[in-house]
Amino acid sequence: MGYRRFRDKIEHDHGLHANDKRVLRICRKRKLRSVIKGRHNCCTKPAVDPYYTAENLLNRDFHADNYNQKWVTDVTEFKYTAEDGTVKKVYLSAILDLCDRRLVSYVIGDSNNNQLVFQTLDKALEANPGAQPLFHSDRGFQYTNKNFRTKIEQAGMRQSMSRVAHCLDNGPMEGFWGILKREMYYRRKFRSRQELVQAIEDYINYYTYERPQRRLGILTPSELHEHLSLMA
């Protein structure tokens, strides 16, 4: 099935046929705006004495012709207020495919530690057996750990790392965090860990299966992945 025919079979507009530019003009006229992006504070700490650092092989080339060619990864944090009034955190570790922009895998944990990142990679490899993408991250301590490096080598992948203090080197991953937090997290108060985790998981499901993206040809990550799988 050709890409155009595949896309034409997908319906995202609920029967309302209007150019997105027209929608934008109406929103501007009525002063309707999206949620304002909040300040981003990176929670990943650089390794004080890293075991290993890799060159920036990705070099901001975020294009991929097929899935499992280039993966990017990172960890971000969320806060909630416990019953006793204390503010606590959960951490989301995720791997994003640069072709179809789907989350290859993700893990939610209470600590930003090695185990969180190792589990994320293990889940990605289990779900995509034989995949050998270029694997890009920042220089957080988990990614420079020698055990993580061993995992990368055993999987036959090449490791790439952002330069120090250059967050744009991992722009798509940072962009995903921004989308997720603007649409799900900012301006909301979460009163329990369960509530916050459920909201994160619900949003990831929505992003994957229901949220079309212009860069994907008005398809969702799941739809584009299905199309590429059929073409393989």
C-alpha positions, 0 to 999 in steps of 0.5 A: 500500500502506498503512503498516500493511500495509507494516509488517506484511510486514516481519519483524525479530524472527526469528519471536520474538513478544515485546513490547519492554517484556517484553524490557526487563524480562528484560534488567533482571532479568538485568542486561544493559545496552547499551554505555555511552556514552563521552565525546563530543569534537567534532572540528569546529572553529568558523571563526575568521573565517567567510565566512558564518553562517546563522540557525538556521532548523531551530530544533530542529524535527526532524520532516519529513513526507517525505524530502529536506525536511530534511537535517542534517550533521556530521563526527566522528573515529575513531582507530586504531593504526598498525603503528608504534604511532602513533595516527592518525585518520580522519574521517567526514562524513555527511548525515542525512535527518530523515524516514527517518533514512537517510544521504543520503551519507557520505565517509571521509577522513584530514583534516577539511577543506573537500574532505571536506564538499564531496564529501559534499554533491556525493554527496548531490546526485548521489544525489538530483537536484532535492532542495532540503531545508533544510540544517542544520549547525553553524558549522564552518569548512567550512560557513561557507566561501563556496564551500560557501555557493555550492554550497548556493545553486546547489542551491536549498537554504536553509542553517541553522546551530546556535547557538554552543555549542548541540550540541542544535541538531543533536541527530539528527546527534549522536544518530546519532554516539552510536549508531554509536560505542556499537554499533561503535566504543567498547571496540574497538581498531582496528589499521589504517585498513582495518580501521576503515574497513571497520567503519564502512562495514559498520555504516552498511550494517547501520544502513540496511538491518537496524536497525529504529527505534522512531521509524520504526514498527519499520522500517529507514531503507531500508524507510521510504524505500521506503514513502514512495517508493511513496506519492509 
